[in-house]
Amino acid sequence: MRLACFVLAVLSLFSSLSARAQGNDLAARPPMGWNSWNHFHDKVDDAAVRAQAEAMVSSGMRDAGYTYINIDDTWEGERDAKGNIQTNSKFPDMKALADFVHSKGLKLGIYSSPGAKTCAKFEGSLGHELQDAQTYAAWGIDYLKYDLCGLRVEMRAAPTPEAAHKMMFDAYIKMRDALRSTGRPIVYSLCQYGNDAVWEWGPSVGGNLWRTTGDITDKYAKMAEIGFSQAGLDRFAGPGHWNDPDMLEVGNGGMTTEEYRTHMSLWAILAAPLLAGNDLATMTPETVALLTNRDVIAVDQDAMGKQGDRVSAEGPIEVWVRPLADGSKAVGIFNRHPSAIMAHVDFQKLGFAHAVKAKDLWQGKDLGNISTPYNVTLPGHGVLFLRVSQ
């Protein structure tokens, strides 16, 4: 398996270089937008998607950088006599919906699976990859989430783990080639839960982003498990290809404000896609403020495209750092304990000499020069998120 991983890593490098040579600037920064699954699940329909698009504009999210309106599973109908995928009754006219979303200055995403069926047992793309890609392009689709779920039955029947991996690898390549053949720029999102260290080979199958974990839920424990487990993956991400720790749960009600700040801060340090998963049409002002904080988004969308990483952990206190294009660093000081704790940060160990200049990104407040070591009391499950320079 080590040899296989090495070969895949080499293929990944050549694929990345080839994409750059072709001027492929898709997902040059982590995609930002919305996905239907976390809140709507199988209840998503045309009206809900239109409402989300309108709310993305009226709330200021579009102007803050959110672009994609992504429909997850359960939109699919049957295939016609020629094998072309149809929508079901919830989506009477996907082309008209795409035109509406585009009229708002936004882009439309869709969902499928390399298996015969999707996770929710709707029609998958197995054996119809080129047809489906051509249909998506004709509709005006801008983003495809391709979920391994439906192929796992076939993979379990493979004679060896290597054969199962090749089946998955080939399936993602087949859809990559189908999408490229349409001539339409469609962001390619691999959803296969981090299996087989996807970060090592995701670019070689054309992935612009790939899920590194299982599904997130609107609970602090699951969000923290997923987010903090991303340590060590920073070298695999960069412009055009991103690690994806799953969608945001901000605003769905299962976490406190402090916990949602931790969620947003950690995803920004991770250069993660920011795909809201709440009902944008019913957001509170507090949720809007969390999702549209310009300083936090600026970290996530930083032009260098360098993912951050954990630099220290002492009990429940973790310090994560991300280098930024202007020479400053985003520093997240996280408290994973449910009660308040005093944290001590030595900025010299983060590469700074003497005192530093810092801005509290959630408060929008310049802290001026702060000395090192720096002592701060963090609320339970909270974060101090700073932009630090010399």
C-alpha positions as CSV (number, residue, x, y, z in Angstrom):
1,M,0.0,0.0,0.0
2,R,2.9,2.4,0.7
3,L,4.1,2.0,-2.9
4,A,0.6,2.6,-4.2
5,C,0.3,5.8,-2.1
6,F,3.7,6.9,-3.5
7,V,2.6,6.4,-7.0
8,L,-0.7,8.2,-6.4
9,A,1.2,11.1,-4.8
10,V,3.4,11.4,-7.9
11,L,0.3,11.3,-10.1
12,S,-1.3,14.0,-7.9
13,L,1.8,16.2,-8.4
14,F,1.7,15.8,-12.2
15,S,-2.1,16.4,-12.3
16,S,-1.7,19.6,-10.2
17,L,1.0,20.9,-12.5
18,S,-1.0,20.0,-15.6
19,A,-4.1,21.8,-14.2
20,R,-2.0,24.9,-13.6
21,A,-0.5,24.7,-17.1
22,Q,-4.0,24.7,-18.6
23,G,-4.9,27.8,-16.5
24,N,-7.4,25.9,-14.5
25,D,-8.2,28.4,-11.7
26,L,-11.3,26.6,-10.4
27,A,-11.5,26.9,-6.6
28,A,-8.4,29.1,-6.5
29,R,-9.7,29.9,-3.0
30,P,-11.8,27.6,-0.7
31,P,-15.4,27.6,-2.1
32,M,-18.0,29.6,-0.1
33,G,-21.7,29.1,-0.3
34,W,-24.5,27.0,1.1
35,N,-25.6,23.3,1.0
36,S,-29.1,22.0,1.6
37,W,-28.4,18.8,3.6
38,N,-27.7,19.9,7.2
39,H,-30.9,21.7,7.6
40,F,-33.3,20.5,4.9
41,H,-32.2,16.9,4.4
42,D,-34.7,15.3,2.0
43,K,-37.2,18.2,2.3
44,V,-35.3,20.5,0.0
45,D,-37.2,21.7,-3.1
46,D,-37.2,24.4,-5.7
47,A,-38.9,27.0,-3.5
48,A,-36.5,26.4,-0.6
49,V,-33.5,26.8,-2.9
50,R,-34.9,30.1,-4.4
51,A,-35.5,31.3,-0.9
52,Q,-31.9,30.5,0.1
53,A,-30.5,32.4,-3.0
54,E,-32.6,35.5,-2.2
55,A,-31.5,35.4,1.5
56,M,-27.9,35.0,0.6
57,V,-28.2,38.3,-1.2
58,S,-30.4,40.2,1.2
59,S,-28.3,39.1,4.3
60,G,-25.1,40.4,2.8
61,M,-23.6,36.9,2.5
62,R,-23.1,37.2,-1.2
63,D,-21.2,40.5,-0.7
64,A,-19.1,38.8,2.0
65,G,-18.0,36.2,-0.5
66,Y,-20.5,33.4,-0.4
67,T,-21.3,32.2,-4.0
68,Y,-22.6,28.7,-4.3
69,I,-26.1,27.5,-3.7
70,N,-25.7,23.7,-3.6
71,I,-28.5,21.1,-3.8
72,D,-27.6,17.9,-2.0
73,D,-29.3,14.5,-2.4
74,T,-33.0,13.8,-3.2
75,W,-33.4,16.0,-6.3
76,E,-33.1,13.1,-8.7
77,G,-35.9,11.5,-10.7
78,E,-35.9,8.6,-13.1
79,R,-34.0,8.3,-16.4
80,D,-35.8,8.8,-19.7
81,A,-35.7,6.2,-22.5
82,K,-32.3,7.4,-23.6
83,G,-30.8,7.3,-20.1
84,N,-30.9,11.0,-19.4
85,I,-31.4,11.9,-15.8
86,Q,-34.6,13.7,-14.9
87,T,-35.5,15.8,-11.9
88,N,-38.3,14.7,-9.6
89,S,-41.4,16.7,-8.8
90,K,-39.7,18.8,-6.2
91,F,-37.6,20.4,-8.9
92,P,-39.8,20.9,-12.0
93,D,-37.3,22.8,-14.0
94,M,-33.6,22.7,-13.0
95,K,-32.5,25.0,-15.9
96,A,-35.0,27.6,-14.8
97,L,-33.7,27.3,-11.2
98,A,-30.1,27.7,-12.4
99,D,-31.1,30.8,-14.4
100,F,-32.7,32.3,-11.3
101,V,-29.7,31.6,-9.1
102,H,-27.4,33.0,-11.7
103,S,-29.6,36.1,-11.9
104,K,-28.7,36.8,-8.3
105,G,-25.0,36.8,-9.0
106,L,-24.7,33.3,-7.5
107,K,-23.8,29.8,-8.8
108,L,-25.7,26.5,-8.5
109,G,-24.4,23.2,-7.3
110,I,-25.8,19.7,-7.5
111,Y,-25.1,16.2,-6.1
112,S,-24.6,12.7,-7.4
113,S,-22.8,9.4,-6.7
114,P,-20.5,7.1,-8.7
115,G,-22.8,4.3,-7.6
116,A,-26.0,3.1,-9.1
117,K,-27.9,4.8,-6.2
118,T,-27.1,7.8,-3.9
119,C,-27.0,7.7,-0.1
120,A,-30.8,8.4,-0.1
121,K,-31.4,5.6,-2.7
122,F,-32.1,8.0,-5.6
123,E,-30.6,7.6,-9.1
124,G,-26.8,7.7,-9.2
125,S,-24.4,8.2,-12.1
126,L,-22.9,4.7,-12.5
127,G,-22.7,4.0,-16.3
128,H,-24.1,7.4,-17.1
129,E,-21.2,9.7,-16.2
130,L,-20.9,11.5,-19.5
131,Q,-24.6,11.8,-20.0
132,D,-25.0,13.3,-16.5
133,A,-22.1,15.7,-16.9
134,Q,-23.6,16.9,-20.2
135,T,-27.0,17.4,-18.5
136,Y,-25.5,19.3,-15.7
137,A,-23.7,21.6,-18.2
138,A,-26.9,22.1,-20.2
139,W,-28.7,23.1,-17.0
140,G,-26.0,25.6,-16.0
141,I,-24.6,23.7,-13.0
142,D,-21.4,25.1,-11.5
143,Y,-20.5,22.6,-8.8
144,L,-20.8,18.8,-8.3
145,K,-20.6,17.0,-5.0
146,Y,-19.8,13.4,-5.9
147,D,-20.6,11.1,-3.0
148,L,-19.0,7.7,-2.8
149,C,-21.9,6.3,-0.7
150,G,-23.6,4.5,-3.6
151,L,-20.4,2.7,-4.8
152,R,-19.5,1.2,-1.4
153,V,-21.7,-1.9,-2.0
154,E,-19.6,-2.8,-5.1
155,M,-16.4,-1.9,-3.3
156,R,-17.1,-4.4,-0.5
157,A,-17.4,-7.1,-3.1
158,A,-13.9,-6.4,-4.5
159,P,-11.4,-9.2,-3.9
160,T,-8.7,-7.0,-2.2
161,P,-8.5,-3.6,-0.6
162,E,-6.3,-2.5,-3.6
163,A,-9.0,-3.6,-6.0
164,A,-11.6,-1.6,-4.0
165,H,-9.4,1.4,-4.1
166,K,-8.8,1.2,-7.8
167,M,-12.6,1.0,-8.3
168,M,-13.1,4.2,-6.4
169,F,-10.1,5.9,-8.0
170,D,-11.3,5.0,-11.5
171,A,-14.9,6.1,-10.7
172,Y,-13.7,9.6,-9.7
173,I,-11.5,9.9,-12.8
174,K,-14.4,8.9,-15.1
175,M,-16.5,11.7,-13.8
176,R,-13.6,14.1,-13.8
177,D,-13.1,13.4,-17.5
178,A,-16.8,13.7,-18.2
179,L,-17.0,17.1,-16.5
180,R,-14.0,18.4,-18.4
181,S,-15.4,17.2,-21.7
182,T,-18.4,19.6,-21.4
183,G,-16.2,22.6,-21.5
184,R,-18.1,24.2,-18.6
185,P,-16.1,25.0,-15.4
186,I,-17.7,22.9,-12.7
187,V,-16.1,22.6,-9.3
188,Y,-15.5,18.9,-8.5
189,S,-16.1,18.1,-4.8
190,L,-15.2,14.5,-3.7
191,C,-17.2,13.2,-0.8
192,Q,-15.8,10.0,0.4
193,Y,-15.2,10.6,4.1
194,G,-11.4,10.6,4.1
195,N,-11.1,7.0,3.0
196,D,-7.7,5.8,1.8
197,A,-6.1,9.1,2.7
198,V,-7.8,11.0,-0.1
199,W,-5.7,14.1,0.6
200,E,-2.8,12.2,-1.0
201,W,-4.5,11.5,-4.3
202,G,-7.5,13.8,-4.5
203,P,-5.8,16.2,-7.0
204,S,-4.9,13.4,-9.4
205,V,-8.5,12.5,-9.9
206,G,-9.4,16.1,-10.5
207,G,-10.8,17.0,-7.1
208,N,-11.0,20.7,-6.2
209,L,-11.9,19.7,-2.6
210,W,-12.3,16.4,-0.8
211,R,-13.9,15.4,2.4
212,T,-11.4,14.4,5.1
213,T,-13.9,13.1,7.6
214,G,-17.3,11.6,8.3
215,D,-20.4,13.7,8.5
216,I,-20.5,16.7,10.8
217,T,-23.5,17.2,13.2
218,D,-24.7,20.3,15.1
219,K,-23.0,19.2,18.3
220,Y,-19.8,20.7,19.7
221,A,-18.2,17.2,20.4
222,K,-18.6,16.1,16.7
223,M,-17.5,19.5,15.3
224,A,-14.4,19.5,17.6
225,E,-13.6,15.9,16.8
226,I,-13.6,16.7,13.1
227,G,-12.0,20.1,13.2
228,F,-9.1,19.4,15.5
229,S,-8.4,16.0,13.8
230,Q,-7.1,18.0,10.7
231,A,-3.7,18.5,12.3
232,G,-0.9,17.5,9.9
233,L,-2.9,17.8,6.7
234,D,-1.8,21.3,5.8
235,R,0.8,20.2,3.2
236,F,-2.0,18.6,1.0
237,A,-4.0,21.8,0.5
238,G,-3.5,24.8,-1.7
239,P,-5.1,26.9,-4.5
240,G,-7.4,24.7,-6.5
241,H,-7.4,21.7,-4.1
242,W,-8.6,21.9,-0.5
243,N,-9.1,19.6,2.4
244,D,-12.8,19.7,3.3
245,P,-13.8,18.9,7.0
246,D,-17.5,19.1,6.0
247,M,-20.1,21.9,6.0
248,L,-20.8,24.5,8.6
249,E,-23.5,24.0,11.3
250,V,-23.5,27.7,12.3
251,G,-27.1,28.8,13.0
252,N,-28.7,25.4,13.3
253,G,-29.1,25.8,17.1
254,G,-27.2,22.9,18.6
255,M,-24.1,24.9,19.8
256,T,-23.5,28.0,21.8
257,T,-22.3,31.3,20.3
258,E,-18.8,30.6,21.6
259,E,-18.8,27.1,20.1
260,Y,-19.9,28.5,16.7
261,R,-17.1,31.0,16.9
262,T,-14.7,28.1,17.5
263,H,-16.3,26.4,14.5
264,M,-15.8,29.4,12.2
265,S,-12.3,30.2,13.5
266,L,-11.0,26.7,13.1
267,W,-12.4,26.3,9.6
268,A,-10.8,29.6,8.6
269,I,-7.4,28.5,9.9
270,L,-7.9,25.2,8.0
271,A,-8.5,27.1,4.7
272,A,-11.7,25.0,4.6
273,P,-14.6,25.5,2.3
274,L,-17.2,27.6,4.0
275,L,-20.5,26.1,3.1
276,A,-23.3,27.2,5.4
277,G,-25.8,24.5,6.3
278,N,-28.6,26.5,8.0
279,D,-31.8,28.1,6.8
280,L,-30.6,31.4,5.4
281,A,-34.1,32.7,5.1
282,T,-34.7,32.6,8.9
283,M,-31.3,33.6,10.3
284,T,-31.0,35.7,13.4
285,P,-28.7,38.8,13.3
286,E,-26.3,36.9,15.5
287,T,-26.0,34.1,12.9
288,V,-25.5,36.6,10.1
289,A,-22.7,38.3,12.1
290,L,-21.0,34.9,12.7
291,L,-21.2,33.9,9.0
292,T,-20.2,37.3,7.5
293,N,-17.4,38.5,9.8
294,R,-15.1,40.0,7.2
295,D,-11.9,39.6,9.2
296,V,-12.5,35.8,9.7
297,I,-13.5,35.3,6.1
298,A,-10.3,37.1,5.0
299,V,-8.3,34.5,6.9
300,D,-10.1,31.6,5.2
301,Q,-9.8,33.2,1.8
302,D,-6.2,34.4,2.1
303,A,-4.4,34.6,-1.2
304,M,-1.4,32.5,-0.1
305,G,-3.8,29.5,0.2
306,K,-1.6,27.9,2.9
307,Q,-3.6,25.8,5.4
308,G,-2.8,26.3,9.1
309,D,-1.9,23.7,11.6
310,R,-1.7,23.0,15.3
311,V,1.6,24.2,16.9
312,S,1.0,23.3,20.5
313,A,-1.4,21.5,22.8
314,E,-1.4,21.7,26.6
315,G,-4.3,19.9,28.2
316,P,-7.5,21.4,26.6
317,I,-5.7,24.5,25.3
318,E,-4.6,24.3,21.6
319,V,-2.8,26.9,19.6
320,W,-3.2,26.8,15.8
321,V,-1.4,29.1,13.4
322,R,-1.9,29.9,9.7
323,P,0.6,32.0,7.7
324,L,-1.0,34.8,5.6
325,A,0.0,36.5,2.4
326,D,0.9,39.8,4.0
327,G,3.4,38.2,6.4
328,S,1.1,38.2,9.3
329,K,-0.3,35.1,11.0
330,A,-3.7,34.0,12.1
331,V,-3.5,32.6,15.6
332,G,-6.3,30.7,17.1
333,I,-6.1,29.9,20.9
334,F,-8.8,27.3,21.6
335,N,-10.2,26.1,24.9
336,R,-11.6,22.6,24.5
337,H,-12.7,22.4,28.1
338,P,-16.4,23.3,28.9
339,S,-15.3,25.8,31.6
340,A,-13.2,29.0,31.4
341,I,-9.4,28.5,31.6
342,M,-6.4,30.8,31.6
343,A,-4.1,30.2,28.5
344,H,-0.5,31.3,28.1
345,V,0.8,32.0,24.6
346,D,4.5,32.5,23.8
347,F,4.6,34.4,20.5
348,Q,8.3,33.9,20.2
349,K,7.6,30.2,19.8
350,L,5.3,31.2,16.9
351,G,8.2,32.9,15.1
352,F,7.8,36.5,16.5
353,A,10.5,38.4,18.4
354,H,9.6,40.7,21.2
355,A,6.1,42.2,21.4
356,V,3.6,41.8,18.6
357,K,0.8,43.7,17.1
358,A,-2.5,41.9,17.3
359,K,-6.2,42.3,16.2
360,D,-9.0,40.4,17.8
361,L,-10.9,39.2,14.8
362,W,-14.2,38.5,16.5
363,Q,-14.3,41.8,18.4
364,G,-12.9,43.7,15.4
365,K,-10.6,45.4,17.9
366,D,-6.9,46.3,17.5
367,L,-5.2,45.2,20.7
368,G,-2.1,47.2,20.0
369,N,1.3,45.9,21.1
370,I,1.0,42.8,23.4
371,S,3.9,41.3,25.2
372,T,4.9,37.7,25.2
373,P,4.1,35.4,26.9
374,Y,0.5,36.6,26.7
375,N,-2.0,35.5,29.3
376,V,-5.7,35.3,28.4
377,T,-8.8,33.8,30.0
378,L,-10.8,31.8,27.4
379,P,-14.5,30.9,27.9
380,G,-15.5,27.3,27.9
381,H,-15.3,25.8,24.3
382,G,-14.2,29.3,23.2
383,V,-11.5,30.9,21.2
384,L,-9.4,34.0,20.9
385,F,-8.8,34.5,17.2
386,L,-6.0,37.0,16.4
387,R,-4.2,38.4,13.4
388,V,-0.7,38.9,14.6
389,S,2.2,40.8,13.0
390,Q,5.6,42.1,14.2
